[in-house]
Amino acid sequence: MNANAIAGQSVRQTSRRLYEEAGLRALGAALLLFLGIAIGARGGGGVGALLIGVGLYLGIGARGRARSAHNFKVGAVAEERVGSRLWALEDWGWLVEHDVAKRGGGNVDHVVQSPAVTFVIETKRSGWDYSAIGQAHRHADWAARHYGREREVVPVICVQRSNQHPELIDGVYIVGAPHLKGFLLDRG
């Protein structure tokens, strides 16, 4: 666990890596397209066509990587914004951690501990689906093992671009970002 982690840090790193991969694939695509056209113009039709085909394939892959990188970047911003709402809880003596790594891979976006309750918070930008409910339950199971089963663990999905009041759905609280701090103080 990295106590000095910044909200959204691992997601932002993934975004950067994907943008780099997209750039390299795009560069490779451009080079292969150029060579394919040049070789095709000099009578090497089969080889030229093959290089153009591989170049197009790489170009499509670059576009997909860039799209994924953008989605990760948007997710990082959402995590940062939710994280900034949580820091004030430290004034109440609560422990606030961001981007908490789980052994075996993955992370919990935010872990907030009141004197009696551990909240595991998954951040979503503008909506959630039932896979997020499962993810929140897995985070809660991890937290119970990691922090101790004697503490109450509450799974939360915070939707950054929502004004939704807290609602319990299949054992997970769904909360819009403006209501998160108040919910945690009331519940914790």
VOBA-1610 file (N, C-alpha, C; in pm, whole numbers, padded with zeros to 5 digits, always signed):
BEGIN
Met+00085-00116+00000Met+00000+00000+00000Met+00090+00123+00000Asn+00057+00219-00080Asn+00135+00342-00088Asn+00058+00453-00018Ala+00102+00488+00105Ala+00032+00589+00182Ala+00043+00727+00119Asn+00138+00746+00029Asn+00158+00876-00035Asn+00096+00883-00173Ala+00014+00785-00208Ala-00043+00782-00342Ala-00138+00900-00361Ile-00146+00943-00483Ile-00232+01054-00522Ile-00355+00994-00590Ala-00471+01053-00563Ala-00594+01004-00625Ala-00578+01003-00777Gly-00613+00891-00839Gly-00607+00879-00984Gly-00469+00851-01041Gln-00369+00834-00956Gln-00231+00820-01001Gln-00211+00700-01095Ser-00259+00582-01056Ser-00235+00464-01140Ser-00313+00473-01270Val-00432+00532-01266Val-00513+00546-01388Val-00444+00643-01484Arg-00390+00751-01431Arg-00319+00848-01515Arg-00194+00785-01577Gln-00123+00702-01500Gln-00006+00633-01554Gln-00046+00539-01668Thr-00156+00468-01652Thr-00205+00381-01758Thr-00240+00462-01882Ser-00302+00577-01863Ser-00336+00665-01975Ser-00211+00707-02051Arg-00109+00749-01978Arg+00017+00791-02044Arg+00078+00677-02124Arg+00079+00557-02063Arg+00138+00440-02132Arg+00061+00410-02260Leu-00072+00416-02254Leu-00152+00389-02373Leu-00132+00496-02480Tyr-00119+00623-02440Tyr-00091+00729-02538Tyr+00044+00704-02605Glu+00144+00662-02527Glu+00275+00632-02586Glu+00265+00517-02685Glu+00193+00411-02646Glu+00176+00297-02737Glu+00102+00340-02864Ala+00001+00424-02849Ala-00074+00473-02965Ala+00018+00551-03058Gly+00103+00635-03001Gly+00196+00714-03082Gly+00293+00626-03157Leu+00347+00523-03091Leu+00441+00432-03158Leu+00371+00354-03269Arg+00251+00308-03243Arg+00177+00235-03346Arg+00144+00326-03465Ala+00108+00450-03436Ala+00076+00544-03544Ala+00201+00573-03627Leu+00314+00588-03561Leu+00439+00611-03633Leu+00473+00491-03721Gly+00460+00371-03666Gly+00484+00249-03744Gly+00389+00238-03861Ala+00263+00274-03838Ala+00162+00269-03945Ala+00199+00364-04057Ala+00238+00486-04021Ala+00274+00586-04122Ala+00394+00540-04203Leu+00493+00483-04136Leu+00612+00435-04205Leu+00578+00322-04302Leu+00498+00226-04255Leu+00460+00114-04342Leu+00374+00160-04459Leu+00284+00253-04436Leu+00203+00306-04546Leu+00290+00376-04649Phe+00383+00456-04602Phe+00474+00526-04693Phe+00555+00426-04775Leu+00614+00327-04708Leu+00693+00226-04779Leu+00607+00146-04875Gly+00487+00110-04831Gly+00398+00032-04917Gly+00362+00107-05043Ile+00334+00236-05030Ile+00301+00317-05147Ile+00423+00332-05238Ala+00539+00356-05176Ala+00661+00373-05255Ala+00698+00245-05329Ile+00691+00131-05262Ile+00726+00004-05326Ile+00622-00032-05432Gly+00495-00007-05402Gly+00389-00034-05499Gly+00405+00050-05624Ala+00449+00174-05609Ala+00468+00264-05724Ala+00585+00218-05811Arg+00676+00141-05756Arg+00793+00095-05832Arg+00773-00047-05885Gly+00651-00093-05882Gly+00623-00223-05942Gly+00617-00338-05845Gly+00637-00314-05719Gly+00630-00423-05619Gly+00492-00432-05559Gly+00394-00454-05644Gly+00253-00449-05603Gly+00218-00537-05486Gly+00261-00663-05485Gly+00225-00756-05377Gly+00284-00715-05244Val+00414-00682-05247Val+00482-00640-05124Val+00426-00505-05078Gly+00404-00416-05172Gly+00349-00285-05139Gly+00211-00298-05076Ala+00128-00383-05132Ala-00007-00403-05079Ala-00002-00463-04938Leu+00091-00556-04918Leu+00107-00617-04786Leu+00147-00511-04682Leu+00245-00428-04718Leu+00289-00323-04626Leu+00176-00223-04597Ile+00099-00190-04698Ile-00016-00099-04677Ile-00118-00165-04584Gly-00145-00292-04605Gly-00241-00363-04519Gly-00196-00368-04374Val-00068-00398-04351Val-00015-00401-04215Val-00016-00260-04155Gly+00016-00160-04237Gly+00012-00022-04190Gly-00128+00020-04148Leu-00228-00019-04226Leu-00366+00012-04190Leu-00406-00058-04060Tyr-00364-00182-04048Tyr-00393-00257-03925Tyr-00332-00187-03804Leu-00206-00145-03815Leu-00141-00074-03704Leu-00210+00060-03676Gly-00254+00128-03781Gly-00324+00255-03765Gly-00454+00239-03688Ile-00528+00133-03720Ile-00653+00106-03648Ile-00623+00076-03501Gly-00517+00000-03477Gly-00476-00030-03339Gly-00435+00095-03264Ala-00367+00186-03332Ala-00326+00312-03270Ala-00448+00393-03228Arg-00546+00395-03314Arg-00669+00471-03284Arg-00740+00411-03162Gly-00745+00279-03154Gly-00808+00214-03038Gly-00733+00242-02909Arg-00599+00239-02915Arg-00518+00270-02796Arg-00539+00415-02753Ala-00547+00506-02848Ala-00568+00648-02815Ala-00705+00667-02749Arg-00805+00597-02797Arg-00938+00606-02738Arg-00937+00553-02595Ser-00870+00440-02573Ser-00859+00385-02438Ser-00782+00480-02347Ala-00676+00539-02399Ala-00596+00633-02320Ala-00681+00751-02276His-00765+00800-02367His-00853+00912-02332His-00951+00872-02221Asn-01008+00752-02231Asn-01101+00706-02129Asn-01034+00695-01992Phe-00910+00645-01989Phe-00836+00637-01863Phe-00806+00777-01809Lys-00774+00870-01897Lys-00747+01007-01854Lys-00872+01070-01790Val-00987+01049-01851Val-01113+01100-01797Val-01140+01037-01660Gly-01112+00907-01647Gly-01129+00840-01519Gly-01037+00895-01412Ala-00915+00928-01451Ala-00819+00985-01355Ala-00869+01119-01303Val-00922+01200-01391Val-00976+01331-01350Val-01090+01311-01250Ala-01179+01216-01277Ala-01290+01188-01186Ala-01238+01145-01049Glu-01137+01057-01046Glu-01080+01013-00919Glu-01015+01128-00844Glu-00946+01216-00917Glu-00883+01332-00853Glu-00988+01424-00790Arg-01098+01446-00861Arg-01202+01535-00810Arg-01272+01476-00688Val-01298+01347-00691Val-01358+01282-00574Val-01256+01284-00459Gly-01132+01254-00489Gly-01028+01256-00386Gly-01016+01390-00316Ser-01030+01498-00393Ser-01018+01631-00332Ser-01132+01658-00234Arg-01244+01593-00250Arg-01356+01609-00156Arg-01331+01534-00025Leu-01241+01437-00028Leu-01221+01351+00088Leu-01118+01404+00187Trp-01027+01488+00141Trp-00919+01534+00229Trp-00970+01602+00355Ala-01083+01673+00347Ala-01136+01745+00463Ala-01169+01650+00578Leu-01191+01523+00548Leu-01223+01425+00653Leu-01105+01403+00748Glu-00985+01432+00703Glu-00869+01419+00792Glu-00879+01514+00911Asp-00947+01628+00890Asp-00967+01722+01001Asp-01053+01661+01112Trp-01128+01559+01080Trp-01212+01488+01177Trp-01137+01369+01238Gly-01010+01354+01202Gly-00930+01244+01253Gly-00943+01116+01173Trp-01000+01124+01054Trp-01016+01007+00969Trp-00890+00985+00886Leu-00866+00863+00847Leu-00755+00828+00758Leu-00810+00822+00616Val-00745+00894+00524Val-00786+00897+00384Val-00668+00850+00299Glu-00690+00745+00221Glu-00587+00692+00131Glu-00644+00684-00010His-00559+00706-00106His-00601+00703-00246His-00518+00600-00321Asp-00579+00542-00424Asp-00507+00453-00515Asp-00435+00342-00437Val-00511+00274-00352Val-00455+00173-00264Val-00439+00042-00341Ala-00314+00000-00356Ala-00284-00122-00433Ala-00328-00246-00356Lys-00384-00341-00429Lys-00423-00468-00372Lys-00322-00573-00417Arg-00282-00656-00323Arg-00189-00765-00358Arg-00254-00852-00464Gly-00181-00886-00566Gly-00235-00966-00675Gly-00287-00883-00791Gly-00283-00750-00776Gly-00323-00661-00885Gly-00450-00584-00854Gly-00462-00475-00920Gly-00577-00388-00901Gly-00556-00290-00788Asn-00652-00203-00772Asn-00644-00105-00665Asn-00784-00062-00623Val-00789+00000-00506Val-00912+00062-00458Val-00890+00212-00475Asp-00984+00280-00538Asp-00967+00422-00566Asp-00944+00503-00439His-01026+00480-00337His-01014+00553-00211His-01053+00460-00097Val-00974+00463+00011Val-01008+00395+00135Val-01016+00504+00241Val-01131+00515+00305Val-01152+00617+00407Val-01192+00544+00535Gln-01119+00574+00643Gln-01146+00506+00769Gln-01183+00606+00877Ser-01304+00591+00928Ser-01347+00665+01046Ser-01297+00583+01166Pro-01321+00629+01287Pro-01280+00546+01401Pro-01343+00407+01402Ala-01460+00390+01340Ala-01529+00261+01349Ala-01554+00192+01215Val-01550+00266+01105Val-01593+00211+00976Val-01484+00233+00871Thr-01467+00132+00785Thr-01380+00145+00669Thr-01469+00154+00546Phe-01453+00262+00470Phe-01526+00281+00345Phe-01432+00252+00229Val-01473+00168+00137Val-01397+00146+00014Val-01478+00212-00097Ile-01416+00306-00165Ile-01488+00390-00259Ile-01434+00369-00400Glu-01523+00328-00487Glu-01494+00313-00630Glu-01550+00437-00698Thr-01471+00501-00780Thr-01514+00623-00849Thr-01558+00592-00991Lys-01670+00646-01029Lys-01717+00642-01167Lys-01742+00785-01210Arg-01718+00815-01336Arg-01730+00952-01383Arg-01875+00999-01392Ser-01957+00926-01466Ser-02092+00976-01489Ser-02200+00869-01479Gly-02165+00750-01446Gly-02264+00644-01434Gly-02200+00516-01384Trp-02281+00419-01356Trp-02231+00290-01308Trp-02316+00180-01369Asp-02264+00059-01362Asp-02341-00057-01406Asp-02321-00167-01303Tyr-02383-00281-01325Tyr-02377-00386-01223Tyr-02239-00449-01210Ser-02153-00435-01308Ser-02016-00483-01290Ser-01945-00401-01182Ala-01981-00274-01170Ala-01923-00189-01065Ala-01969-00234-00927Ile-02092-00284-00916Ile-02142-00339-00789Ile-02055-00457-00748Gly-02027-00546-00842Gly-01940-00660-00813Gly-01801-00616-00772Gln-01749-00517-00841Gln-01617-00464-00809Gln-01616-00406-00666Ala-01720-00332-00631Ala-01729-00274-00497Ala-01734-00383-00391His-01806-00492-00417His-01810-00604-00322His-01673-00670-00309Arg-01601-00685-00420Arg-01466-00743-00413Arg-01372-00653-00332His-01386-00521-00350His-01305-00428-00270His-01337-00441-00121Ala-01465-00456-00090Ala-01506-00470+00050Ala-01451-00599+00111Asp-01456-00708+00034Asp-01399-00835+00083Asp-01250-00821+00108Trp-01180-00756+00015Trp-01037-00732+00032Trp-01011-00649+00159Ala-01088-00542+00177Ala-01068-00454+00293Ala-01093-00528+00424Ala-01193-00615+00427Ala-01220-00692+00548Ala-01101-00781+00582Arg-01041-00843+00482Arg-00923-00927+00506Arg-00802-00841+00544His-00789-00728+00479His-00669-00644+00496His-00671-00563+00627Tyr-00786-00505+00661Tyr-00794-00417+00777Tyr-00852-00487+00900Gly-00906-00605+00882Gly-00961-00680+00995Gly-01112-00691+00986Arg-01161-00808+01014Arg-01304-00834+01004Arg-01384-00774+01119Glu-01316-00726+01224Glu-01389-00665+01334Glu-01438-00525+01301Arg-01382-00465+01196Arg-01428-00332+01152Arg-01542-00350+01050Glu-01638-00261+01057Glu-01742-00260+00956Glu-01681-00206+00826Val-01709-00272+00715Val-01660-00227+00584Val-01782-00193+00499Val-01781-00073+00443Val-01894-00025+00365Val-01848+00003+00222Pro-01900-00070+00123Pro-01864-00042-00016Pro-01948+00074-00071Val-01880+00162-00144Val-01943+00282-00198Val-01900+00299-00343Ile-01994+00337-00428Ile-01961+00384-00563Ile-01998+00532-00564Cys-01897+00615-00590Cys-01921+00759-00598Cys-01921+00799-00746Val-02031+00855-00790Val-02044+00899-00929Val-02011+01049-00930Gln-01895+01080-00989Gln-01842+01216-00982Gln-01934+01318-01045Arg-01994+01287-01155Arg-02081+01383-01225Arg-02228+01353-01200Ser-02262+01334-01075Ser-02401+01304-01038Ser-02435+01378-00909Asn-02560+01410-00895Asn-02609+01473-00773Asn-02697+01375-00695Gln-02680+01246-00721Gln-02763+01143-00659Gln-02742+01139-00508His-02853+01138-00436His-02846+01117-00291His-02812+00971-00265Pro-02752+00939-00150Pro-02712+00802-00122Pro-02828+00703-00137Glu-02799+00595-00207Glu-02898+00490-00228Glu-02828+00355-00216Leu-02885+00265-00138Leu-02829+00131-00120Leu-02885+00039-00227Ile-02797-00015-00310Ile-02836-00107-00417Ile-02750-00232-00407Asp-02813-00344-00383Asp-02744-00474-00370Asp-02625-00467-00275Gly-02642-00398-00162Gly-02538-00393-00060Gly-02429-00290-00083Val-02445-00206-00185Val-02345-00103-00216Val-02416+00031-00218Tyr-02356+00130-00154Tyr-02412+00265-00158Tyr-02366+00335-00286Ile-02462+00391-00358Ile-02434+00472-00476Ile-02457+00617-00433Val-02356+00701-00451Val-02362+00838-00401Val-02306+00934-00505Gly-02375+01043-00531Gly-02321+01149-00614Gly-02214+01224-00536Ala-02114+01273-00606Ala-01999+01338-00541Ala-02036+01450-00445Pro-02134+01537-00477Pro-02166+01644-00382Pro-02216+01595-00246His-02266+01471-00241His-02322+01417-00117His-02227+01320-00046Leu-02109+01295-00103Leu-02020+01192-00050Leu-01972+01224+00091Lys-01917+01341+00112Lys-01860+01375+00243Lys-01967+01368+00352Gly-02085+01426+00326Gly-02193+01420+00424Gly-02237+01278+00453Phe-02246+01196+00348Phe-02283+01056+00367Phe-02182+00985+00457Leu-02054+01005+00428Leu-01950+00937+00507Leu-01955+00982+00653Leu-01971+01112+00677Leu-01978+01161+00815Leu-02101+01106+00887Asp-02214+01100+00819Asp-02337+01046+00881Asp-02325+00897+00909Arg-02265+00823+00817Arg-02259+00676+00824Arg-02144+00627+00911Gly-02037+00710+00919Gly-01914+00666+00986Gly-01908+00704+01129
//
